[in-house]
Amino acid sequence: MKKKKSVPYILIVLAIILIAVGINRGDLKGVLNKSVHICMECIGIG
């Protein structure tokens, strides 16, 4: 029973670690640029 309760917490910690690694590698700027480009295409501006 304890194993099922700990899984979400493990996933949250893993997600935070992976986000921190991505920010340290400099991937944040690239992801934001891609998301802005996709959004502009969706609304017909880009």
C-alpha positions in Angstrom: 0.0 0.0 0.0 2.8 2.4 0.8 4.4 1.8 -2.6 1.3 3.2 -4.4 1.3 6.3 -2.3 5.0 7.1 -2.9 4.9 6.8 -6.7 3.4 10.3 -7.3 6.0 11.9 -5.1 8.8 10.1 -6.9 7.4 11.3 -10.2 7.2 14.9 -9.0 10.8 14.8 -7.7 12.0 13.3 -11.0 10.1 15.9 -13.0 11.7 18.7 -10.9 15.2 17.2 -11.4 14.7 16.9 -15.2 13.4 20.5 -15.4 16.4 21.7 -13.5 18.7 19.8 -15.8 17.1 21.3 -18.9 17.4 24.8 -17.6 21.0 24.3 -16.7 21.7 23.0 -20.3 20.2 26.1 -21.7 17.2 24.4 -23.3 14.7 26.8 -21.9 15.3 29.5 -24.5 14.9 27.0 -27.4 11.7 25.5 -26.0 10.2 29.0 -25.5 11.1 30.0 -29.1 9.6 26.9 -30.5 6.4 27.3 -28.5 6.0 31.0 -29.6 6.5 30.0 -33.2 3.9 27.2 -33.0 1.4 29.4 -31.3 1.8 32.1 -33.9 1.2 29.5 -36.6 -1.9 28.3 -34.9 -3.5 31.7 -34.8 -2.3 32.6 -38.3 0.2 35.3 -37.6 3.5 33.4 -38.4 
